[in-house]
Amino acid sequence: MSKAASHTFSSLTCGIDRAAKNDVPTTIVVFGASGDLAKKKTFPALFHLFEQNLLPKRTRIIGYARTHMSVEEFHKRATSHFNAQADKGVVEKFLQVCEYVSGKYDVDEDFANLRNEIDRLEKEESIDSSCERIHVYYMALPPSVFVDVATHIKKN
């Protein structure tokens, strides 16, 4: 792992660990949420962290993808590769923190809608913009859209 990548990973790990220890509100956005990587690896891994109480208590997870689907369809897709022995009650609690936003990867308005959803969820949790909070952006995407997505995240 390169020194820069190691520093970024270390910063992210410390940030999530600190958020978990200090009850810092955390929003995880999974770009490419309707794809195979997210379905087979990302969401099962997030569920495992949730199940083991390794995510901050006030974590929200937002799936973002181009696919138009309801939150219920998203939940079904996100849990399709969970272990069959997973506790159904814990799965339900996990799904309560999961939302879905549909949008394109190159349309500024769609990223503004994502930002509005993040703000709405944080307001729902009585988190104002002056409070410390953490946003994690995970790209389960083809490299061809990384730059567009990163640019729109920065802009919004």
Secondary structure, DSSP 8 states (H G I E B T S, - for coil): --HHHHHHHHHHHHHHHHHHHHT--EEEEEETTTSHHIIIIIHHHHHHHHHTT-S-TTEEEEEEESS---HHHHHHHHTTTS-TTS-HHHHHHHHHTEEEEE--SS-HHHHHHHHHHHHHHHHHTT--TTS--EEEEEE-S-GGGHHHHHHHHHH-
